Amino acid sequence: MSGWRCILNEQMRILKLLEEGKITAEEAARLLEAIKGYESKKRRGFFWQGMDSFSDMMSDMMGAIFSTSFKNHTTSERIEVSGKKKLEFKGISGEIEINGKEINEFIIEKDGIVRITEENNTLLIKTIGGDIKIDGPKNIDIEIKGVSGDLILNNIDGKVKILSVSGDVTGRGLSGSLVGEFVSGDVELEYQRVDGIEIRARSGNVVLKISDKTEAEIEISSMSGDIHCDFPLQDSIKKDNYLKGILNSPKSRIVINNRYGDVSIEKNI
């Protein structure tokens, strides 16, 4: 099915649900706004191939309307996470904040259309519209797929994977590994321990702050942005818009490719 036909079908489905009284006017407005934002970004090519289809996302969320896991008002919810090792988040729009703490539960504050489910050792959260704040265990793996909205990560120790189309990304007190794909917005991350970092960005500036004790092979490239590194690198290769070298030892890898923005590796004080 073509993209525009899929969007039209979803719009008609939303209006029918509103007419039948199965969703409120506010819920319908949030869904229609999410579709409009998606359509605009798709026309401008703001999507990676790896992103889930919007149709699948919408169908899942619309189905959630009829389930007990669907909620659409500002609430705070506690979820026990005994044995949970991963948080998986998918969102169409809105700001996301995830805070790692010395706790064994998730405390979720949400505003918008949200579905929360559990699958084996993973907590799954899906949203359309509205902001969400999550306090959870510090030692946990995180996977985030989103279309628009800012992302804030604090004090997470684990594997992080982010596929985000637009919005600024900020991380503080992080440890572990990161794989990130970003289309627009600035990225600023502070890492205390680096197990491996791979970032691919299309626009916006990328700032990575790491300890001078970090052991990593660093490789940075940009088509049209400036490259800066606070650290002297061993076996360094420096050309226009390209830098490669070793910081202390090649125990891990830091690879950053930014098409149309600056890249800076700074000392995390």
PASEBA-1860 file (N, C-alpha, C; in nm, 3 decimals):
! residues 269
1> MSGWRCIL> 0.085/-0.119/0.000/0.000/0.000/0.000/0.088/0.124/0.000 ~ 0.055/0.225/-0.084/0.136/0.345/-0.091/0.129/0.422/0.039 ~ 0.233/0.507/0.063/0.240/0.579/0.188/0.122/0.671/0.211 ~ 0.082/0.747/0.105/-0.027/0.843/0.125/-0.159/0.773/0.149 ~ -0.181/0.656/0.085/-0.305/0.582/0.105/-0.312/0.527/0.248 ~ -0.195/0.481/0.296/-0.188/0.430/0.434/-0.222/0.540/0.534 ~ -0.166/0.660/0.511/-0.193/0.773/0.601/-0.340/0.811/0.597 ~ -0.400/0.813/0.476/-0.541/0.847/0.463/-0.628/0.746/0.537
9> NEQMRILK> -0.595/0.618/0.524/-0.671/0.514/0.593/-0.665/0.531/0.744 ~ -0.545/0.565/0.796/-0.531/0.584/0.940/-0.610/0.705/0.987 ~ -0.610/0.812/0.907/-0.687/0.930/0.943/-0.837/0.898/0.950 ~ -0.887/0.824/0.851/-1.028/0.786/0.850/-1.061/0.696/0.969 ~ -0.969/0.608/1.003/-0.989/0.517/1.116/-1.002/0.595/1.246 ~ -0.917/0.695/1.262/-0.920/0.778/1.383/-1.053/0.852/1.393 ~ -1.097/0.913/1.282/-1.222/0.988/1.283/-1.342/0.897/1.311 ~ -1.337/0.775/1.262/-1.445/0.679/1.288/-1.451/0.643/1.437
17> LLEEGKIT> -1.334/0.621/1.497/-1.328/0.590/1.640/-1.382/0.707/1.723 ~ -1.351/0.829/1.679/-1.401/0.948/1.748/-1.554/0.955/1.737 ~ -1.605/0.931/1.616/-1.749/0.935/1.593/-1.822/0.831/1.677 ~ -1.760/0.713/1.695/-1.822/0.606/1.772/-1.804/0.624/1.923 ~ -1.730/0.728/1.962/-1.710/0.755/2.103/-1.607/0.666/2.170 ~ -1.525/0.598/2.091/-1.425/0.507/2.146/-1.295/0.578/2.183 ~ -1.275/0.698/2.131/-1.164/0.782/2.173/-1.217/0.924/2.192 ~ -1.147/1.002/2.271/-1.188/1.140/2.296/-1.135/1.232/2.187
25> AEEAARLL> -1.185/1.356/2.186/-1.137/1.454/2.089/-0.989/1.481/2.108 ~ -0.945/1.483/2.235/-0.802/1.506/2.263/-0.717/1.393/2.208 ~ -0.763/1.270/2.226/-0.690/1.154/2.176/-0.682/1.157/2.023 ~ -0.794/1.191/1.960/-0.797/1.200/1.814/-0.701/1.307/1.764 ~ -0.699/1.420/1.833/-0.610/1.529/1.792/-0.464/1.488/1.802 ~ -0.427/1.414/1.907/-0.289/1.368/1.923/-0.251/1.273/1.810 ~ -0.340/1.181/1.778/-0.312/1.084/1.672/-0.298/1.153/1.537 ~ -0.388/1.245/1.506/-0.382/1.316/1.379/-0.258/1.403/1.370
33> EAIKGYES> -0.219/1.463/1.482/-0.097/1.544/1.484/0.026/1.458/1.458 ~ 0.029/1.338/1.515/0.141/1.247/1.494/0.151/1.207/1.347 ~ 0.037/1.179/1.284/0.036/1.143/1.142/0.086/1.259/1.057 ~ 0.041/1.381/1.089/0.083/1.499/1.014/0.234/1.519/1.024 ~ 0.290/1.501/1.145/0.434/1.516/1.163/0.511/1.412/1.086 ~ 0.462/1.289/1.087/0.527/1.181/1.012/0.527/1.211/0.863 ~ 0.411/1.255/0.810/0.398/1.281/0.667/0.496/1.389/0.623 ~ 0.509/1.495/0.704/0.601/1.605/0.671/0.745/1.557/0.666
41> KKRRGFFW> 0.787/1.478/0.764/0.925/1.429/0.769/0.953/1.330/0.658 ~ 0.852/1.249/0.621/0.872/1.150/0.515/0.898/1.220/0.382 ~ 0.825/1.330/0.356/0.844/1.404/0.232/0.985/1.459/0.221 ~ 1.044/1.494/0.335/1.180/1.549/0.335/1.286/1.442/0.347 ~ 1.246/1.316/0.348/1.342/1.206/0.351/1.406/1.186/0.486 ~ 1.339/1.223/0.595/1.397/1.215/0.729/1.377/1.078/0.793 ~ 1.417/0.972/0.722/1.403/0.839/0.780/1.519/0.751/0.741 ~ 1.565/0.671/0.836/1.664/0.568/0.809/1.591/0.443/0.763
49> QGMDSFSD> 1.657/0.361/0.686/1.596/0.237/0.639/1.559/0.145/0.755 ~ 1.633/0.152/0.864/1.610/0.062/0.975/1.488/0.094/1.060 ~ 1.422/0.208/1.035/1.308/0.246/1.118/1.188/0.155/1.091 ~ 1.111/0.122/1.195/0.987/0.046/1.178/0.890/0.128/1.095 ~ 0.804/0.061/1.020/0.706/0.131/0.938/0.606/0.204/1.026 ~ 0.565/0.320/0.981/0.469/0.399/1.058/0.335/0.325/1.067 ~ 0.298/0.257/0.958/0.172/0.184/0.957/0.167/0.080/1.068 ~ 0.276/0.004/1.085/0.281/-0.097/1.191/0.269/-0.033/1.328
57> MMSDMMGA> 0.339/0.080/1.344/0.337/0.149/1.473/0.195/0.198/1.505 ~ 0.130/0.260/1.405/-0.004/0.312/1.426/-0.103/0.199/1.453 ~ -0.093/0.091/1.377/-0.185/-0.021/1.396/-0.174/-0.077/1.537 ~ -0.050/-0.088/1.584/-0.028/-0.140/1.719/-0.088/-0.048/1.823 ~ -0.066/0.082/1.806/-0.117/0.177/1.904/-0.270/0.187/1.899 ~ -0.327/0.180/1.777/-0.472/0.185/1.767/-0.533/0.062/1.832 ~ -0.468/-0.053/1.814/-0.515/-0.174/1.879/-0.511/-0.162/2.029 ~ -0.415/-0.085/2.078/-0.401/-0.068/2.223/-0.519/0.006/2.283
65> IFSTSFKN> -0.589/0.082/2.200/-0.705/0.157/2.249/-0.809/0.063/2.309 ~ -0.815/-0.058/2.254/-0.916/-0.153/2.299/-0.863/-0.247/2.406 ~ -0.741/-0.226/2.452/-0.684/-0.316/2.551/-0.676/-0.247/2.686 ~ -0.657/-0.326/2.791/-0.649/-0.269/2.926/-0.519/-0.194/2.946 ~ -0.421/-0.213/2.856/-0.292/-0.147/2.874/-0.291/-0.006/2.817 ~ -0.402/0.037/2.756/-0.410/0.170/2.697/-0.452/0.272/2.801 ~ -0.375/0.381/2.808/-0.410/0.489/2.900/-0.378/0.621/2.832 ~ -0.460/0.723/2.857/-0.440/0.849/2.789/-0.457/0.969/2.882
73> HTTSERIE> -0.407/0.961/3.000/-0.411/1.077/3.088/-0.280/1.081/3.166 ~ -0.250/1.197/3.218/-0.125/1.212/3.290/-0.129/1.128/3.417 ~ -0.041/1.031/3.428/-0.039/0.943/3.543/0.104/0.912/3.582 ~ 0.119/0.862/3.704/0.246/0.808/3.750/0.222/0.663/3.784 ~ 0.305/0.575/3.731/0.281/0.432/3.746/0.410/0.362/3.789 ~ 0.396/0.269/3.884/0.510/0.189/3.929/0.495/0.047/3.875 ~ 0.605/-0.004/3.817/0.603/-0.138/3.761/0.721/-0.216/3.816 ~ 0.695/-0.326/3.885/0.803/-0.410/3.937/0.879/-0.472/3.820
81> VSGKKKLE> 1.011/-0.481/3.833/1.093/-0.528/3.720/1.186/-0.640/3.762 ~ 1.142/-0.725/3.848/1.225/-0.838/3.887/1.262/-0.919/3.764 ~ 1.392/-0.929/3.737/1.439/-1.005/3.622/1.442/-0.928/3.492 ~ 1.393/-0.803/3.491/1.395/-0.724/3.369/1.536/-0.672/3.341 ~ 1.584/-0.694/3.219/1.719/-0.654/3.183/1.722/-0.553/3.069 ~ 1.605/-0.521/3.011/1.604/-0.433/2.895/1.477/-0.349/2.894 ~ 1.493/-0.222/2.850/1.382/-0.132/2.827/1.377/-0.100/2.679 ~ 1.263/-0.125/2.616/1.247/-0.095/2.473/1.137/0.009/2.458
89> FKGISGEI> 1.171/0.119/2.391/1.078/0.232/2.379/1.060/0.269/2.232 ~ 0.934/0.289/2.193/0.902/0.338/2.059/0.805/0.453/2.073 ~ 0.837/0.566/2.008/0.751/0.682/2.021/0.741/0.761/1.892 ~ 0.624/0.820/1.867/0.604/0.900/1.747/0.643/1.046/1.772 ~ 0.608/1.102/1.885/0.646/1.240/1.915/0.644/1.263/2.066 ~ 0.712/1.369/2.109/0.717/1.399/2.252/0.856/1.380/2.309 ~ 0.881/1.444/2.422/1.011/1.436/2.488/1.020/1.310/2.575 ~ 1.137/1.248/2.574/1.161/1.128/2.653/1.275/1.156/2.751
97> EINGKEIN> 1.255/1.123/2.877/1.360/1.133/2.978/1.370/1.000/3.052 ~ 1.490/0.943/3.054/1.512/0.816/3.122/1.624/0.835/3.224 ~ 1.596/0.805/3.350/1.692/0.824/3.459/1.724/0.691/3.525 ~ 1.853/0.658/3.531/1.896/0.538/3.599/1.917/0.564/3.747 ~ 1.857/0.478/3.832/1.867/0.495/3.977/1.890/0.361/4.044 ~ 1.923/0.366/4.172/1.945/0.243/4.249/1.811/0.190/4.298 ~ 1.727/0.149/4.203/1.595/0.096/4.236/1.570/-0.031/4.154 ~ 1.468/-0.107/4.191/1.435/-0.231/4.121/1.292/-0.225/4.067
105> EFIIEKDG> 1.257/-0.109/4.013/1.125/-0.091/3.955/1.130/0.024/3.856 ~ 1.029/0.035/3.772/1.015/0.150/3.684/0.907/0.241/3.739 ~ 0.936/0.370/3.746/0.837/0.470/3.782/0.815/0.556/3.658 ~ 0.696/0.550/3.602/0.669/0.610/3.472/0.567/0.722/3.486 ~ 0.606/0.842/3.446/0.514/0.955/3.441/0.487/0.984/3.294 ~ 0.362/0.980/3.253/0.330/0.988/3.111/0.216/1.085/3.085 ~ 0.219/1.143/2.967/0.116/1.236/2.924/0.092/1.210/2.775 ~ -0.013/1.139/2.742/-0.038/1.106/2.603/-0.086/0.963/2.588
113> IVRITEEN> -0.084/0.914/2.466/-0.130/0.779/2.437/-0.013/0.684/2.459 ~ -0.026/0.598/2.557/0.086/0.513/2.599/0.039/0.368/2.614 ~ 0.121/0.276/2.567/0.095/0.134/2.590/0.218/0.072/2.655 ~ 0.197/0.001/2.764/0.307/-0.062/2.838/0.280/-0.212/2.847 ~ 0.376/-0.292/2.801/0.363/-0.437/2.808/0.495/-0.497/2.854 ~ 0.491/-0.623/2.894/0.611/-0.695/2.936/0.627/-0.819/2.849 ~ 0.750/-0.845/2.811/0.779/-0.962/2.727/0.911/-1.023/2.772 ~ 0.903/-1.139/2.835/1.022/-1.206/2.889/1.098/-1.111/2.981
121> NTLLIKTI> 1.222/-1.079/2.947/1.301/-0.992/3.035/1.301/-0.847/2.989 ~ 1.203/-0.809/2.905/1.199/-0.675/2.846/1.070/-0.603/2.881 ~ 1.082/-0.473/2.916/0.966/-0.387/2.933/0.949/-0.306/2.806 ~ 0.830/-0.314/2.743/0.803/-0.246/2.617/0.711/-0.128/2.641 ~ 0.753/-0.009/2.594/0.671/0.111/2.608/0.655/0.174/2.470 ~ 0.530/0.200/2.431/0.502/0.263/2.302/0.412/0.384/2.325 ~ 0.445/0.496/2.260/0.368/0.619/2.281/0.340/0.688/2.148 ~ 0.230/0.762/2.145/0.203/0.856/2.037/0.163/0.988/2.102
129> GGDIKIDG> 0.249/1.088/2.092/0.219/1.219/2.147/0.241/1.225/2.297 ~ 0.275/1.343/2.345/0.294/1.362/2.488/0.435/1.328/2.532 ~ 0.472/1.379/2.649/0.604/1.355/2.706/0.599/1.237/2.801 ~ 0.715/1.176/2.824/0.723/1.064/2.917/0.854/1.070/2.994 ~ 0.846/1.045/3.125/0.963/1.040/3.211/0.968/0.904/3.279 ~ 1.084/0.839/3.271/1.098/0.704/3.324/1.215/0.700/3.421 ~ 1.190/0.663/3.545/1.295/0.631/3.641/1.303/0.480/3.652 ~ 1.424/0.425/3.637/1.437/0.280/3.639/1.573/0.237/3.690
137> PKNIDIEI> 1.601/0.107/3.687/1.731/0.058/3.733/1.845/0.117/3.652 ~ 1.954/0.144/3.717/2.070/0.202/3.651/2.134/0.104/3.553 ~ 2.144/-0.022/3.593/2.210/-0.124/3.510/2.106/-0.193/3.423 ~ 2.084/-0.138/3.305/1.985/-0.194/3.214/2.018/-0.155/3.071 ~ 1.985/-0.242/2.976/2.002/-0.210/2.835/1.879/-0.135/2.786 ~ 1.901/-0.043/2.691/1.792/0.041/2.641/1.794/0.044/2.489 ~ 1.677/0.031/2.429/1.661/0.048/2.285/1.548/0.147/2.260 ~ 1.578/0.252/2.183/1.482/0.359/2.160/1.465/0.382/2.011
145> KGVSGDLI> 1.340/0.383/1.966/1.309/0.417/1.827/1.203/0.526/1.830 ~ 1.235/0.640/1.771/1.141/0.751/1.778/1.146/0.836/1.653 ~ 1.038/0.908/1.625/1.031/0.991/1.507/1.068/1.135/1.536 ~ 1.018/1.192/1.645/1.053/1.330/1.677/1.044/1.353/1.827 ~ 1.117/1.452/1.874/1.118/1.483/2.016/1.256/1.467/2.076 ~ 1.283/1.542/2.181/1.414/1.537/2.247/1.424/1.413/2.335 ~ 1.549/1.372/2.356/1.577/1.255/2.439/1.682/1.291/2.543 ~ 1.655/1.257/2.670/1.749/1.281/2.780/1.775/1.149/2.851
153> LNNIDGKV> 1.904/1.115/2.866/1.944/0.994/2.938/2.037/1.034/3.052 ~ 2.010/0.983/3.171/2.093/1.013/3.287/2.130/0.886/3.362 ~ 2.260/0.870/3.390/2.311/0.764/3.479/2.268/0.623/3.437 ~ 2.292/0.591/3.311/2.262/0.459/3.258/2.392/0.382/3.240 ~ 2.395/0.257/3.285/2.512/0.170/3.267/2.465/0.044/3.194 ~ 2.491/0.041/3.063/2.446/-0.073/2.984/2.460/-0.045/2.836 ~ 2.399/-0.130/2.755/2.400/-0.114/2.610/2.283/-0.024/2.570 ~ 2.314/0.080/2.493/2.210/0.173/2.448/2.208/0.175/2.295
161> KILSVSGD> 2.089/0.160/2.239/2.070/0.169/2.094/1.960/0.270/2.067 ~ 1.991/0.369/1.983/1.896/0.476/1.956/1.879/0.494/1.806 ~ 1.755/0.490/1.758/1.720/0.526/1.622/1.621/0.641/1.633 ~ 1.671/0.763/1.614/1.588/0.880/1.638/1.592/0.970/1.516 ~ 1.476/1.011/1.466/1.473/1.090/1.344/1.507/1.236/1.371 ~ 1.447/1.298/1.471/1.477/1.438/1.496/1.465/1.469/1.645 ~ 1.531/1.576/1.685/1.532/1.615/1.826/1.671/1.607/1.885 ~ 1.696/1.686/1.986/1.826/1.686/2.054/1.837/1.565/2.145
169> VTGRGLSG> 1.959/1.515/2.158/1.987/1.401/2.245/2.093/1.442/2.347 ~ 2.063/1.424/2.475/2.155/1.461/2.582/2.174/1.343/2.676 ~ 2.299/1.312/2.709/2.328/1.203/2.802/2.429/1.245/2.906 ~ 2.404/1.213/3.033/2.493/1.247/3.143/2.519/1.122/3.228 ~ 2.643/1.107/3.273/2.676/0.997/3.363/2.656/0.860/3.302 ~ 2.688/0.846/3.174/2.665/0.720/3.104/2.787/0.630/3.110 ~ 2.763/0.499/3.106/2.869/0.398/3.097/2.818/0.283/3.011 ~ 2.910/0.221/2.936/2.870/0.108/2.853/2.892/0.138/2.706
177> SLVGEFVS> 2.801/0.087/2.622/2.815/0.103/2.478/2.695/0.176/2.420 ~ 2.716/0.234/2.301/2.610/0.308/2.233/2.617/0.285/2.083 ~ 2.502/0.259/2.023/2.485/0.263/1.878/2.373/0.363/1.851 ~ 2.403/0.470/1.777/2.304/0.574/1.755/2.295/0.619/1.612 ~ 2.173/0.640/1.562/2.148/0.696/1.430/2.055/0.815/1.447 ~ 2.102/0.933/1.402/2.028/1.056/1.423/2.020/1.133/1.292 ~ 1.902/1.192/1.264/1.884/1.265/1.139/1.900/1.415/1.160 ~ 1.842/1.470/1.266/1.857/1.613/1.293/1.857/1.637/1.443
185> GDVELEYQ> 1.913/1.750/1.483/1.925/1.780/1.625/2.067/1.758/1.674 ~ 2.103/1.828/1.780/2.237/1.815/1.838/2.244/1.695/1.932 ~ 2.363/1.637/1.940/2.387/1.523/2.028/2.500/1.558/2.123 ~ 2.477/1.548/2.253/2.581/1.574/2.353/2.577/1.462/2.457 ~ 2.685/1.386/2.465/2.690/1.270/2.553/2.814/1.275/2.642 ~ 2.796/1.243/2.770/2.907/1.233/2.865/2.920/1.088/2.910 ~ 3.036/1.029/2.884/3.059/0.889/2.921/3.169/0.877/3.026 ~ 3.139/0.802/3.131/3.239/0.773/3.234/3.322/0.651/3.197
193> RVDGIEIR> 3.258/0.553/3.134/3.327/0.433/3.085/3.275/0.400/2.946 ~ 3.368/0.375/2.854/3.329/0.348/2.715/3.362/0.204/2.679 ~ 3.257/0.127/2.645/3.277/-0.009/2.596/3.270/-0.015/2.444 ~ 3.229/0.095/2.383/3.218/0.103/2.238/3.110/0.203/2.201 ~ 3.140/0.292/2.105/3.044/0.393/2.062/3.045/0.402/1.910 ~ 2.926/0.398/1.851/2.911/0.414/1.706/2.794/0.509/1.680 ~ 2.825/0.623/1.618/2.724/0.725/1.594/2.721/0.760/1.445 ~ 2.601/0.764/1.389/2.582/0.809/1.252/2.479/0.920/1.254
201> ARSGNVVL> 2.517/1.040/1.208/2.428/1.155/1.212/2.423/1.221/1.075 ~ 2.309/1.282/1.045/2.294/1.350/0.917/2.315/1.500/0.930 ~ 2.270/1.559/1.039/2.289/1.702/1.061/2.286/1.731/1.210 ~ 2.327/1.852/1.247/2.341/1.883/1.389/2.481/1.850/1.437 ~ 2.521/1.909/1.547/2.655/1.887/1.601/2.657/1.768/1.697 ~ 2.771/1.699/1.702/2.789/1.586/1.792/2.904/1.617/1.887 ~ 2.877/1.613/2.017/2.979/1.634/2.120/2.983/1.509/2.208 ~ 3.101/1.450/2.218/3.120/1.333/2.304/3.226/1.367/2.408
209> KISDKTEA> 3.189/1.358/2.536/3.281/1.386/2.645/3.320/1.256/2.712 ~ 3.451/1.230/2.718/3.501/1.105/2.775/3.617/1.133/2.869 ~ 3.650/1.034/2.952/3.762/1.046/3.045/3.894/1.035/2.971 ~ 3.998/1.100/3.025/4.131/1.086/2.963/4.190/0.947/2.986 ~ 4.124/0.866/3.068/4.168/0.728/3.090/4.100/0.628/2.994 ~ 4.013/0.680/2.909/3.945/0.594/2.812/4.045/0.526/2.720 ~ 4.022/0.398/2.695/4.107/0.322/2.603/4.025/0.289/2.479 ~ 4.060/0.355/2.367/3.978/0.336/2.247/4.051/0.379/2.120
217> EIEISSMS> 4.018/0.311/2.013/4.055/0.359/1.880/3.944/0.455/1.835 ~ 3.982/0.574/1.795/3.886/0.678/1.759/3.892/0.705/1.609 ~ 3.775/0.708/1.546/3.766/0.740/1.403/3.648/0.834/1.381 ~ 3.677/0.953/1.328/3.576/1.056/1.309/3.578/1.103/1.164 ~ 3.460/1.121/1.105/3.451/1.173/0.969/3.330/1.264/0.956 ~ 3.342/1.364/0.867/3.233/1.456/0.840/3.248/1.509/0.698 ~ 3.136/1.523/0.627/3.143/1.573/0.490/3.167/1.723/0.486 ~ 3.106/1.796/0.580/3.117/1.942/0.571/3.133/2.011/0.706
225> GDIHCDFP> 3.158/1.935/0.812/3.172/1.996/0.943/3.315/1.994/0.994 ~ 3.339/2.065/1.103/3.471/2.067/1.165/3.486/1.950/1.262 ~ 3.611/1.907/1.281/3.642/1.798/1.373/3.741/1.847/1.477 ~ 3.711/1.820/1.605/3.799/1.862/1.714/3.815/1.748/1.813 ~ 3.937/1.731/1.863/3.964/1.630/1.966/4.058/1.689/2.070 ~ 4.018/1.685/2.198/4.100/1.739/2.306/4.225/1.656/2.333 ~ 4.225/1.531/2.291/4.330/1.437/2.331/4.434/1.417/2.221 ~ 4.562/1.405/2.262/4.664/1.364/2.164/4.646/1.214/2.135
233> LQDSIKKD> 4.643/1.178/2.008/4.619/1.040/1.969/4.746/0.974/1.914 ~ 4.763/0.849/1.947/4.875/0.772/1.892/4.842/0.727/1.750 ~ 4.946/0.715/1.668/4.930/0.668/1.530/4.819/0.744/1.458 ~ 4.815/0.874/1.478/4.703/0.952/1.426/4.713/0.977/1.275 ~ 4.598/0.978/1.212/4.585/1.015/1.071/4.484/1.130/1.066 ~ 4.528/1.244/1.017/4.439/1.359/1.012/4.437/1.418/0.872 ~ 4.318/1.426/0.815/4.297/1.486/0.684/4.179/1.582/0.695 ~ 4.143/1.642/0.581/4.025/1.727/0.582/3.903/1.645/0.621
241> NYLKGILN> 3.835/1.686/0.726/3.711/1.622/0.770/3.729/1.475/0.809 ~ 3.849/1.440/0.856/3.873/1.300/0.896/3.983/1.295/1.002 ~ 3.960/1.212/1.105/4.060/1.193/1.209/4.052/1.049/1.259 ~ 4.169/0.988/1.274/4.175/0.853/1.327/4.299/0.838/1.413 ~ 4.287/0.768/1.524/4.401/0.746/1.612/4.362/0.667/1.735 ~ 4.459/0.643/1.821/4.438/0.561/1.940/4.456/0.645/2.066 ~ 4.358/0.637/2.156/4.367/0.701/2.286/4.404/0.595/2.390 ~ 4.526/0.602/2.440/4.582/0.508/2.538/4.602/0.369/2.480
249> SPKSRIVI> 4.496/0.296/2.447/4.508/0.164/2.383/4.377/0.135/2.309 ~ 4.381/0.047/2.208/4.260/0.019/2.128/4.168/-0.085/2.192 ~ 4.136/-0.066/2.318/4.053/-0.163/2.390/3.909/-0.162/2.339 ~ 3.860/-0.045/2.299/3.725/-0.032/2.244/3.732/0.058/2.121 ~ 3.619/0.082/2.057/3.616/0.167/1.937/3.514/0.279/1.954 ~ 3.553/0.397/1.907/3.462/0.511/1.899/3.460/0.555/1.753 ~ 3.346/0.538/1.688/3.332/0.574/1.547/3.216/0.672/1.533 ~ 3.245/0.789/1.477/3.142/0.892/1.459/3.147/0.942/1.315
257> NNRYGDVS> 3.034/0.936/1.247/3.021/0.991/1.112/2.906/1.091/1.113 ~ 2.937/1.215/1.079/2.837/1.321/1.078/2.842/1.390/0.942 ~ 2.736/1.383/0.866/2.738/1.438/0.731/2.753/1.589/0.729 ~ 2.661/1.658/0.796/2.655/1.803/0.783/2.660/1.874/0.918 ~ 2.753/1.835/1.001/2.766/1.899/1.131/2.905/1.877/1.188 ~ 2.936/1.949/1.296/3.067/1.937/1.361/3.069/1.816/1.454 ~ 3.191/1.768/1.479/3.212/1.659/1.575/3.323/1.701/1.671 ~ 3.298/1.687/1.800/3.396/1.726/1.901/3.410/1.616/2.006
265> IEKNI> 3.535/1.573/2.029/3.565/1.480/2.138/3.631/1.561/2.249 ~ 3.566/1.569/2.364/3.614/1.657/2.470/3.644/1.578/2.597 ~ 3.728/1.637/2.681/3.762/1.574/2.809/3.648/1.593/2.907 ~ 3.601/1.484/2.964/3.493/1.487/3.062/3.554/1.513/3.199 ~ 3.535/1.633/3.250/3.596/1.673/3.377/3.505/1.634/3.492
END
